[in-house]
Amino acid sequence: MHSNKKMGRFAGLLFLILVITGVFAEFFVRQKLYVVNDPTATTQNIIENQWLFRLGYVSDLVMSTMFFVYGYVLYLIFKSVHKNISLFLLLCTVISVAMFCQNSLNQFSALELVTNADYSKTYTQEQLQVLSMFFQNIHIKGYYVNQIFFGLYLLPLGYMIIKSGIVPKIIGVFLVLGFIGDMIDFVVYFLFPNVESVLLSNITIPADIGEISLCLWLLVMGVRSQKISNQI
């Protein structure tokens, strides 16, 4: 039991690092440098803040690495609850990490196009700016594609929490609701891109509440004793 508590706190620490690095990359780098529908201003921001851009890029990769290890630790914690479902959770995190890392190259391409002098020999400055903006926009869309598996891991995690009670079951409920919200968000983004509402703008909040609550609980309390379910 003592080992499980330590494992749970380690998982909480991993997720805390994941949140910090992810928030930094998104809110203190991308949203600071990216100007919607303005390739000139965006690429100028990137050129003038190359070190910040690179730091944000590395932070994203640290985040994905933490998520990979986090997924494995969750598998170790929950495999005695349900081995097959915990394995499914691990597979979702592995696929999500692979997709995220591959998609991150689109972001780095935006920097490469406007800072590598070799490209200016073939393309004009305006063309490079548009291409750079294009890769950044594809990077954003890649986030939504990745949301399939990043959101999907919430379902087995929430189910096993509800089933086992090793952390408060209400957290598991929020995680399951978070899975539903993430899937709706993904579908709406690609099928109905012009649809806007307060509900859709906040549909991923249950996932945020569930994951942050789980992180804090694991950090402070670790995990409770587990119920062993019948394996499929």
CYANA upper distance limits for C-alpha pairs under 8 A (distance plus 0.5 A):
  1 MET  CA      5 LYS  CA      6.87
  1 MET  CA    224 ARG  CA      8.15
  1 MET  CA    225 SER  CA      6.97
  2 HIS  CA      6 LYS  CA      6.91
  3 SER  CA      7 MET  CA      6.63
  4 ASN  CA      8 GLY  CA      6.52
  4 ASN  CA     77 ILE  CA      7.50
  4 ASN  CA    222 GLY  CA      7.63
  4 ASN  CA    223 VAL  CA      6.68
  4 ASN  CA    224 ARG  CA      8.29
  5 LYS  CA      9 ARG  CA      6.71
  5 LYS  CA    221 MET  CA      7.63
  5 LYS  CA    222 GLY  CA      4.68
  5 LYS  CA    223 VAL  CA      5.59
  5 LYS  CA    224 ARG  CA      7.81
  6 LYS  CA     10 PHE  CA      6.63
  6 LYS  CA    222 GLY  CA      6.92
  7 MET  CA     11 ALA  CA      6.74
  7 MET  CA     73 VAL  CA      7.73
  7 MET  CA     77 ILE  CA      7.65
  7 MET  CA    222 GLY  CA      7.70
  8 GLY  CA     12 GLY  CA      6.76
  8 GLY  CA     77 ILE  CA      7.81
  8 GLY  CA    218 LEU  CA      5.68
  8 GLY  CA    219 LEU  CA      7.58
  8 GLY  CA    221 MET  CA      8.45
  8 GLY  CA    222 GLY  CA      4.84
  8 GLY  CA    223 VAL  CA      5.99
  9 ARG  CA     13 LEU  CA      6.68
  9 ARG  CA    218 LEU  CA      5.44
  9 ARG  CA    219 LEU  CA      4.92
  9 ARG  CA    220 VAL  CA      7.45
  9 ARG  CA    221 MET  CA      7.79
  9 ARG  CA    222 GLY  CA      5.42
 10 PHE  CA     14 LEU  CA      6.74
 10 PHE  CA    218 LEU  CA      8.39
 10 PHE  CA    219 LEU  CA      7.80
 11 ALA  CA     15 PHE  CA      6.78
 11 ALA  CA     70 TYR  CA      6.25
 11 ALA  CA     73 VAL  CA      6.68
 11 ALA  CA     74 LEU  CA      7.48
 11 ALA  CA    215 CYS  CA      8.13
 11 ALA  CA    218 LEU  CA      7.37
 11 ALA  CA    219 LEU  CA      8.18
 12 GLY  CA     16 LEU  CA      6.64
 12 GLY  CA    214 LEU  CA      7.97
 12 GLY  CA    215 CYS  CA      5.06
 12 GLY  CA    216 LEU  CA      7.13
 12 GLY  CA    217 TRP  CA      8.07
 12 GLY  CA    218 LEU  CA      5.34
 12 GLY  CA    219 LEU  CA      5.22
 12 GLY  CA    222 GLY  CA      8.49
 13 LEU  CA     17 ILE  CA      6.82
 13 LEU  CA    215 CYS  CA      7.97
 13 LEU  CA    219 LEU  CA      6.79
 14 LEU  CA     18 LEU  CA      6.69
 14 LEU  CA     66 MET  CA      6.27
 14 LEU  CA     67 PHE  CA      7.96
 14 LEU  CA     69 VAL  CA      8.07
 14 LEU  CA     70 TYR  CA      6.44
 15 PHE  CA     19 VAL  CA      6.63
 15 PHE  CA     66 MET  CA      7.46
 15 PHE  CA     67 PHE  CA      7.56
 15 PHE  CA     70 TYR  CA      7.16
 15 PHE  CA    215 CYS  CA      6.65
 16 LEU  CA     20 ILE  CA      6.73
 16 LEU  CA    215 CYS  CA      7.09
 17 ILE  CA     21 THR  CA      6.62
 17 ILE  CA     63 MET  CA      7.66
 17 ILE  CA     66 MET  CA      7.60
 18 LEU  CA     22 GLY  CA      6.46
 18 LEU  CA     62 VAL  CA      7.91
 18 LEU  CA     63 MET  CA      5.05
 18 LEU  CA     64 SER  CA      7.91
 18 LEU  CA     66 MET  CA      6.16
 18 LEU  CA     67 PHE  CA      7.05
 19 VAL  CA     23 VAL  CA      6.40
 19 VAL  CA     63 MET  CA      7.88
 20 ILE  CA     24 PHE  CA      6.64
 21 THR  CA     25 ALA  CA      6.70
 21 THR  CA     59 SER  CA      5.63
 21 THR  CA     60 ASP  CA      7.00
 21 THR  CA     62 VAL  CA      7.42
 21 THR  CA     63 MET  CA      6.12
 22 GLY  CA     26 GLU  CA      6.66
 22 GLY  CA     59 SER  CA      7.24
 22 GLY  CA     60 ASP  CA      6.43
 22 GLY  CA     63 MET  CA      6.30
 23 VAL  CA     27 PHE  CA      6.18
 23 VAL  CA     28 PHE  CA      7.83
 24 PHE  CA     28 PHE  CA      5.50
 24 PHE  CA     29 VAL  CA      7.14
 24 PHE  CA     56 GLY  CA      7.43
 24 PHE  CA     59 SER  CA      7.87
 25 ALA  CA     29 VAL  CA      5.66
 25 ALA  CA     30 ARG  CA      6.85
 25 ALA  CA     55 LEU  CA      8.36
 25 ALA  CA     56 GLY  CA      4.88
 25 ALA  CA     57 TYR  CA      7.36
 25 ALA  CA     59 SER  CA      6.46
 25 ALA  CA     60 ASP  CA      6.57
 26 GLU  CA     30 ARG  CA      5.62
 26 GLU  CA     31 GLN  CA      6.66
 26 GLU  CA     56 GLY  CA      8.22
 27 PHE  CA     31 GLN  CA      5.70
 27 PHE  CA     32 LYS  CA      7.33
 28 PHE  CA     32 LYS  CA      6.34
 29 VAL  CA     33 LEU  CA      6.61
 29 VAL  CA     52 LEU  CA      7.15
 29 VAL  CA     53 PHE  CA      6.81
 29 VAL  CA     56 GLY  CA      6.27
 30 ARG  CA     34 TYR  CA      6.08
 30 ARG  CA     53 PHE  CA      8.20
 30 ARG  CA     56 GLY  CA      8.12
 31 GLN  CA     35 VAL  CA      8.27
 33 LEU  CA     42 THR  CA      6.50
 33 LEU  CA     45 ASN  CA      5.90
 33 LEU  CA     46 ILE  CA      6.87
 34 TYR  CA     42 THR  CA      5.63
 34 TYR  CA     45 ASN  CA      8.16
 35 VAL  CA     39 PRO  CA      7.90
 35 VAL  CA     41 ALA  CA      6.96
 35 VAL  CA     42 THR  CA      5.71
 38 ASP  CA     42 THR  CA      6.66
 39 PRO  CA     43 THR  CA      6.42
 39 PRO  CA    129 GLN  CA      5.95
 39 PRO  CA    130 VAL  CA      6.25
 39 PRO  CA    132 SER  CA      8.04
 39 PRO  CA    133 MET  CA      6.03
 40 THR  CA     44 GLN  CA      6.57
 40 THR  CA    126 GLU  CA      8.22
 40 THR  CA    129 GLN  CA      6.64
 41 ALA  CA     45 ASN  CA      6.66
 42 THR  CA     46 ILE  CA      6.84
 42 THR  CA    133 MET  CA      8.01
 43 THR  CA     47 ILE  CA      6.65
 43 THR  CA    114 VAL  CA      7.46
 43 THR  CA    129 GLN  CA      6.53
 43 THR  CA    132 SER  CA      7.63
 43 THR  CA    133 MET  CA      8.03
 44 GLN  CA     48 GLU  CA      6.63
 45 ASN  CA     49 ASN  CA      6.46
 46 ILE  CA     50 GLN  CA      6.07
 46 ILE  CA     53 PHE  CA      7.07
 46 ILE  CA    111 LEU  CA      7.27
 47 ILE  CA    111 LEU  CA      8.19
 47 ILE  CA    114 VAL  CA      7.61
 47 ILE  CA    115 THR  CA      7.34
 49 ASN  CA     53 PHE  CA      6.69
 50 GLN  CA     54 ARG  CA      6.62
 50 GLN  CA    111 LEU  CA      8.27
 51 TRP  CA     55 LEU  CA      6.55
 52 LEU  CA     56 GLY  CA      6.64
 53 PHE  CA     57 TYR  CA      6.74
 54 ARG  CA     58 VAL  CA      6.72
 55 LEU  CA     59 SER  CA      6.58
 56 GLY  CA     60 ASP  CA      6.75
 57 TYR  CA     61 LEU  CA      7.09
 57 TYR  CA    104 SER  CA      8.10
 57 TYR  CA    107 GLN  CA      8.25
 57 TYR  CA    108 PHE  CA      7.81
 58 VAL  CA     62 VAL  CA      6.70
 59 SER  CA     63 MET  CA      6.60
 60 ASP  CA     64 SER  CA      6.81
 60 ASP  CA    104 SER  CA      8.44
 61 LEU  CA     65 THR  CA      6.66
 61 LEU  CA    101 CYS  CA      7.30
 62 VAL  CA     66 MET  CA      6.66
 63 MET  CA     67 PHE  CA      6.74
 64 SER  CA     68 PHE  CA      6.76
 64 SER  CA     97 VAL  CA      6.07
 64 SER  CA    100 PHE  CA      7.55
 64 SER  CA    101 CYS  CA      7.68
 65 THR  CA     69 VAL  CA      6.93
 65 THR  CA     97 VAL  CA      7.94
 66 MET  CA     70 TYR  CA      6.35
 67 PHE  CA     71 GLY  CA      6.49
 67 PHE  CA     93 THR  CA      7.53
 67 PHE  CA     97 VAL  CA      7.62
 68 PHE  CA     72 TYR  CA      7.08
 68 PHE  CA     93 THR  CA      6.72
 68 PHE  CA     94 VAL  CA      6.60
 68 PHE  CA     97 VAL  CA      6.83
 69 VAL  CA     73 VAL  CA      6.75
 70 TYR  CA     74 LEU  CA      6.63
 71 GLY  CA     75 TYR  CA      6.74
 71 GLY  CA     89 LEU  CA      7.71
 71 GLY  CA     90 LEU  CA      5.83
 71 GLY  CA     93 THR  CA      6.23
 71 GLY  CA     94 VAL  CA      8.09
 72 TYR  CA     76 LEU  CA      6.90
 72 TYR  CA     90 LEU  CA      6.57
 73 VAL  CA     77 ILE  CA      6.74
 74 LEU  CA     78 PHE  CA      6.52
 74 LEU  CA     86 SER  CA      8.08
 74 LEU  CA     90 LEU  CA      8.22
 75 TYR  CA     79 LYS  CA      6.06
 75 TYR  CA     86 SER  CA      5.66
 75 TYR  CA     87 LEU  CA      6.86
 75 TYR  CA     89 LEU  CA      7.64
 75 TYR  CA     90 LEU  CA      6.56
 76 LEU  CA     80 SER  CA      8.41
 78 PHE  CA     82 HIS  CA      6.90
 78 PHE  CA     83 LYS  CA      7.66
 78 PHE  CA     86 SER  CA      6.34
 78 PHE  CA    160 MET  CA      7.79
 79 LYS  CA     83 LYS  CA      4.63
 79 LYS  CA     84 ASN  CA      8.01
 79 LYS  CA     85 ILE  CA      8.34
 79 LYS  CA     86 SER  CA      5.92
 79 LYS  CA     87 LEU  CA      7.90
 80 SER  CA    226 GLN  CA      8.12
 80 SER  CA    227 LYS  CA      8.49
 80 SER  CA    228 ILE  CA      6.40
 80 SER  CA    229 SER  CA      8.20
 81 VAL  CA     86 SER  CA      8.48
 81 VAL  CA    160 MET  CA      7.39
 81 VAL  CA    164 SER  CA      7.04
 81 VAL  CA    226 GLN  CA      7.13
 81 VAL  CA    227 LYS  CA      6.61
 81 VAL  CA    228 ILE  CA      5.30
 81 VAL  CA    229 SER  CA      6.04
 82 HIS  CA     86 SER  CA      6.52
 82 HIS  CA    160 MET  CA      7.87
 82 HIS  CA    228 ILE  CA      7.66
 82 HIS  CA    229 SER  CA      6.44
 82 HIS  CA    230 ASN  CA      7.71
 82 HIS  CA    231 GLN  CA      6.36
 83 LYS  CA     87 LEU  CA      6.58
 83 LYS  CA    231 GLN  CA      7.06
 84 ASN  CA     88 PHE  CA      6.77
 84 ASN  CA    231 GLN  CA      7.51
 84 ASN  CA    232 ILE  CA      7.32
 85 ILE  CA     89 LEU  CA      6.81
 85 ILE  CA    156 PRO  CA      6.62
 85 ILE  CA    160 MET  CA      8.43
 86 SER  CA     90 LEU  CA      6.83
 86 SER  CA    156 PRO  CA      7.46
 86 SER  CA    157 LEU  CA      8.03
 87 LEU  CA     91 LEU  CA      6.74
 88 PHE  CA     92 CYS  CA      6.78
 88 PHE  CA    153 TYR  CA      8.38
 88 PHE  CA    156 PRO  CA      7.86
 89 LEU  CA     93 THR  CA      6.96
 89 LEU  CA    153 TYR  CA      5.60
 89 LEU  CA    154 LEU  CA      8.39
 89 LEU  CA    156 PRO  CA      6.40
 89 LEU  CA    157 LEU  CA      7.22
 90 LEU  CA     94 VAL  CA      6.71
 90 LEU  CA    153 TYR  CA      8.25
 91 LEU  CA     95 ILE  CA      6.65
 92 CYS  CA     96 SER  CA      6.55
 92 CYS  CA    149 PHE  CA      5.83
 92 CYS  CA    150 PHE  CA      7.44
 92 CYS  CA    152 LEU  CA      7.15
 92 CYS  CA    153 TYR  CA      5.89
 93 THR  CA     97 VAL  CA      6.57
 93 THR  CA    149 PHE  CA      7.40
 93 THR  CA    150 PHE  CA      7.09
 93 THR  CA    153 TYR  CA      6.96
 94 VAL  CA     98 ALA  CA      6.78
 95 ILE  CA     99 MET  CA      6.67
 95 ILE  CA    149 PHE  CA      7.31
 96 SER  CA    100 PHE  CA      6.53
 96 SER  CA    146 ASN  CA      6.41
 96 SER  CA    147 GLN  CA      8.34
 96 SER  CA    149 PHE  CA      5.79
 96 SER  CA    150 PHE  CA      6.05
 97 VAL  CA    101 CYS  CA      6.63
 98 ALA  CA    102 GLN  CA      6.73
 99 MET  CA    103 ASN  CA      6.52
 99 MET  CA    146 ASN  CA      6.64
100 PHE  CA    104 SER  CA      6.61
100 PHE  CA    142 GLY  CA      8.26
100 PHE  CA    143 TYR  CA      7.79
100 PHE  CA    146 ASN  CA      6.99
101 CYS  CA    105 LEU  CA      7.61
102 GLN  CA    106 ASN  CA      8.39
103 ASN  CA    107 GLN  CA      7.92
103 ASN  CA    139 HIS  CA      6.53
103 ASN  CA    142 GLY  CA      6.40
103 ASN  CA    143 TYR  CA      8.15
104 SER  CA    108 PHE  CA      7.02
104 SER  CA    139 HIS  CA      7.27
105 LEU  CA    109 SER  CA      6.48
106 ASN  CA    110 ALA  CA      7.14
106 ASN  CA    135 PHE  CA      5.67
106 ASN  CA    136 GLN  CA      6.91
106 ASN  CA    138 ILE  CA      7.30
106 ASN  CA    139 HIS  CA      5.88
107 GLN  CA    111 LEU  CA      7.66
107 GLN  CA    135 PHE  CA      6.81
107 GLN  CA    136 GLN  CA      5.94
107 GLN  CA    139 HIS  CA      6.31
108 PHE  CA    112 GLU  CA      6.76
109 SER  CA    113 LEU  CA      6.55
109 SER  CA    132 SER  CA      7.49
109 SER  CA    135 PHE  CA      7.06
110 ALA  CA    114 VAL  CA      7.41
110 ALA  CA    131 LEU  CA      7.91
110 ALA  CA    132 SER  CA      4.63
110 ALA  CA    133 MET  CA      7.18
110 ALA  CA    134 PHE  CA      8.44
110 ALA  CA    135 PHE  CA      6.17
110 ALA  CA    136 GLN  CA      6.62
111 LEU  CA    115 THR  CA      6.67
111 LEU  CA    132 SER  CA      7.57
112 GLU  CA    116 ASN  CA      6.08
113 LEU  CA    119 TYR  CA      6.99
113 LEU  CA    128 LEU  CA      6.62
113 LEU  CA    129 GLN  CA      8.41
113 LEU  CA    131 LEU  CA      8.01
113 LEU  CA    132 SER  CA      6.58
114 VAL  CA    119 TYR  CA      8.39
114 VAL  CA    128 LEU  CA      6.74
114 VAL  CA    129 GLN  CA      7.38
114 VAL  CA    132 SER  CA      7.49
116 ASN  CA    120 SER  CA      8.12
117 ALA  CA    121 LYS  CA      7.66
118 ASP  CA    122 THR  CA      8.18
119 TYR  CA    123 TYR  CA      6.64
119 TYR  CA    128 LEU  CA      8.33
120 SER  CA    124 THR  CA      6.60
120 SER  CA    125 GLN  CA      7.28
120 SER  CA    128 LEU  CA      8.08
123 TYR  CA    127 GLN  CA      6.46
123 TYR  CA    128 LEU  CA      6.79
124 THR  CA    128 LEU  CA      6.80
125 GLN  CA    129 GLN  CA      6.70
126 GLU  CA    130 VAL  CA      6.81
127 GLN  CA    131 LEU  CA      6.62
128 LEU  CA    132 SER  CA      6.45
129 GLN  CA    133 MET  CA      6.69
130 VAL  CA    134 PHE  CA      6.57
131 LEU  CA    135 PHE  CA      6.87
132 SER  CA    136 GLN  CA      6.94
133 MET  CA    137 ASN  CA      6.68
134 PHE  CA    138 ILE  CA      6.72
135 PHE  CA    139 HIS  CA      6.57
136 GLN  CA    140 ILE  CA      6.92
137 ASN  CA    141 LYS  CA      6.93
138 ILE  CA    142 GLY  CA      6.52
139 HIS  CA    143 TYR  CA      6.99
140 ILE  CA    144 TYR  CA      7.51
141 LYS  CA    145 VAL  CA      7.02
142 GLY  CA    146 ASN  CA      6.61
143 TYR  CA    147 GLN  CA      6.69
144 TYR  CA    148 ILE  CA      7.82
144 TYR  CA    186 PHE  CA      6.21
144 TYR  CA    189 TYR  CA      8.19
145 VAL  CA    186 PHE  CA      7.63
146 ASN  CA    150 PHE  CA      6.63
147 GLN  CA    151 GLY  CA      5.81
147 GLN  CA    152 LEU  CA      8.28
147 GLN  CA    182 ASP  CA      7.17
147 GLN  CA    183 MET  CA      8.02
147 GLN  CA    186 PHE  CA      7.21
148 ILE  CA    152 LEU  CA      6.38
148 ILE  CA    182 ASP  CA      8.00
148 ILE  CA    183 MET  CA      7.03
148 ILE  CA    186 PHE  CA      7.65
149 PHE  CA    153 TYR  CA      6.68
150 PHE  CA    154 LEU  CA      7.98
151 GLY  CA    155 LEU  CA      8.13
151 GLY  CA    178 GLY  CA      7.78
151 GLY  CA    179 PHE  CA      5.56
151 GLY  CA    182 ASP  CA      5.99
151 GLY  CA    183 MET  CA      7.33
152 LEU  CA    156 PRO  CA      8.22
152 LEU  CA    179 PHE  CA      6.46
152 LEU  CA    183 MET  CA      8.49
153 TYR  CA    157 LEU  CA      6.86
153 TYR  CA    179 PHE  CA      8.27
154 LEU  CA    158 GLY  CA      6.30
154 LEU  CA    175 LEU  CA      5.90
154 LEU  CA    176 VAL  CA      6.62
154 LEU  CA    178 GLY  CA      7.42
154 LEU  CA    179 PHE  CA      5.95
154 LEU  CA    207 ALA  CA      8.36
155 LEU  CA    159 TYR  CA      6.55
155 LEU  CA    175 LEU  CA      7.13
155 LEU  CA    176 VAL  CA      5.54
155 LEU  CA    179 PHE  CA      6.23
156 PRO  CA    160 MET  CA      6.57
157 LEU  CA    161 ILE  CA      6.74
157 LEU  CA    172 GLY  CA      7.62
157 LEU  CA    175 LEU  CA      7.81
158 GLY  CA    162 ILE  CA      6.71
158 GLY  CA    171 ILE  CA      7.76
158 GLY  CA    172 GLY  CA      4.35
158 GLY  CA    173 VAL  CA      6.72
158 GLY  CA    174 PHE  CA      8.00
158 GLY  CA    175 LEU  CA      5.48
158 GLY  CA    176 VAL  CA      5.75
159 TYR  CA    163 LYS  CA      6.54
159 TYR  CA    172 GLY  CA      6.83
159 TYR  CA    173 VAL  CA      8.39
159 TYR  CA    176 VAL  CA      7.57
160 MET  CA    164 SER  CA      6.33
160 MET  CA    165 GLY  CA      8.47
160 MET  CA    172 GLY  CA      8.10
161 ILE  CA    165 GLY  CA      5.90
161 ILE  CA    166 ILE  CA      6.77
161 ILE  CA    167 VAL  CA      6.79
161 ILE  CA    168 PRO  CA      7.93
161 ILE  CA    169 LYS  CA      6.44
161 ILE  CA    171 ILE  CA      8.08
161 ILE  CA    172 GLY  CA      5.65
162 ILE  CA    168 PRO  CA      8.26
162 ILE  CA    169 LYS  CA      5.18
162 ILE  CA    170 ILE  CA      8.08
162 ILE  CA    172 GLY  CA      5.81
162 ILE  CA    173 VAL  CA      7.55
163 LYS  CA    169 LYS  CA      8.48
163 LYS  CA    227 LYS  CA      8.48
164 SER  CA    226 GLN  CA      6.39
164 SER  CA    227 LYS  CA      5.68
164 SER  CA    228 ILE  CA      8.09
165 GLY  CA    169 LYS  CA      6.16
165 GLY  CA    224 ARG  CA      7.98
165 GLY  CA    226 GLN  CA      7.72
165 GLY  CA    227 LYS  CA      8.21
166 ILE  CA    223 VAL  CA      5.81
166 ILE  CA    224 ARG  CA      4.90
166 ILE  CA    225 SER  CA      6.55
166 ILE  CA    226 GLN  CA      6.20
166 ILE  CA    227 LYS  CA      8.48
167 VAL  CA    171 ILE  CA      7.92
167 VAL  CA    214 LEU  CA      8.24
167 VAL  CA    217 TRP  CA      7.89
167 VAL  CA    218 LEU  CA      8.46
167 VAL  CA    223 VAL  CA      6.45
167 VAL  CA    224 ARG  CA      6.91
168 PRO  CA    172 GLY  CA      7.80
169 LYS  CA    173 VAL  CA      6.96
170 ILE  CA    174 PHE  CA      6.89
171 ILE  CA    175 LEU  CA      6.79
171 ILE  CA    210 GLY  CA      5.70
171 ILE  CA    211 GLU  CA      8.40
171 ILE  CA    213 SER  CA      7.16
171 ILE  CA    214 LEU  CA      6.97
172 GLY  CA    176 VAL  CA      6.79
172 GLY  CA    210 GLY  CA      7.54
173 VAL  CA    177 LEU  CA      6.73
173 VAL  CA    210 GLY  CA      8.32
174 PHE  CA    178 GLY  CA      6.37
174 PHE  CA    206 PRO  CA      5.79
174 PHE  CA    207 ALA  CA      6.80
174 PHE  CA    209 ILE  CA      7.28
174 PHE  CA    210 GLY  CA      5.31
175 LEU  CA    179 PHE  CA      6.74
175 LEU  CA    206 PRO  CA      7.26
175 LEU  CA    207 ALA  CA      5.95
175 LEU  CA    210 GLY  CA      5.48
175 LEU  CA    211 GLU  CA      7.41
176 VAL  CA    180 ILE  CA      7.04
176 VAL  CA    207 ALA  CA      8.39
177 LEU  CA    181 GLY  CA      6.67
177 LEU  CA    206 PRO  CA      6.47
177 LEU  CA    207 ALA  CA      7.34
178 GLY  CA    182 ASP  CA      6.54
178 GLY  CA    204 THR  CA      6.54
178 GLY  CA    205 ILE  CA      7.65
178 GLY  CA    206 PRO  CA      5.22
178 GLY  CA    207 ALA  CA      4.14
178 GLY  CA    208 ASP  CA      7.90
178 GLY  CA    210 GLY  CA      7.78
179 PHE  CA    183 MET  CA      6.76
179 PHE  CA    207 ALA  CA      7.27
180 ILE  CA    184 ILE  CA      6.76
181 GLY  CA    185 ASP  CA      6.55
181 GLY  CA    203 ILE  CA      5.65
181 GLY  CA    204 THR  CA      5.71
181 GLY  CA    206 PRO  CA      7.89
181 GLY  CA    207 ALA  CA      7.91
182 ASP  CA    186 PHE  CA      6.69
182 ASP  CA    203 ILE  CA      7.80
182 ASP  CA    204 THR  CA      6.26
182 ASP  CA    207 ALA  CA      8.13
183 MET  CA    187 VAL  CA      6.79
184 ILE  CA    188 VAL  CA      6.53
184 ILE  CA    203 ILE  CA      8.43
185 ASP  CA    189 TYR  CA      6.54
185 ASP  CA    200 LEU  CA      7.48
185 ASP  CA    203 ILE  CA      7.43
185 ASP  CA    204 THR  CA      7.89
186 PHE  CA    190 PHE  CA      7.15
187 VAL  CA    191 LEU  CA      6.39
187 VAL  CA    192 PHE  CA      8.15
188 VAL  CA    192 PHE  CA      5.37
188 VAL  CA    193 PRO  CA      6.89
188 VAL  CA    195 VAL  CA      8.11
189 TYR  CA    193 PRO  CA      5.41
196 GLU  CA    200 LEU  CA      7.11
196 GLU  CA    201 SER  CA      7.74
197 SER  CA    201 SER  CA      6.67
198 VAL  CA    202 ASN  CA      6.88
199 LEU  CA    203 ILE  CA      6.31
204 THR  CA    208 ASP  CA      7.12
205 ILE  CA    209 ILE  CA      6.64
206 PRO  CA    210 GLY  CA      6.49
207 ALA  CA    211 GLU  CA      6.54
208 ASP  CA    212 ILE  CA      6.47
209 ILE  CA    213 SER  CA      6.37
210 GLY  CA    214 LEU  CA      6.54
211 GLU  CA    215 CYS  CA      6.61
212 ILE  CA    216 LEU  CA      6.73
213 SER  CA    217 TRP  CA      6.56
214 LEU  CA    218 LEU  CA      6.52
215 CYS  CA    219 LEU  CA      6.66
216 LEU  CA    220 VAL  CA      6.68
217 TRP  CA    221 MET  CA      5.96
217 TRP  CA    222 GLY  CA      7.13
218 LEU  CA    222 GLY  CA      4.74
218 LEU  CA    223 VAL  CA      6.98
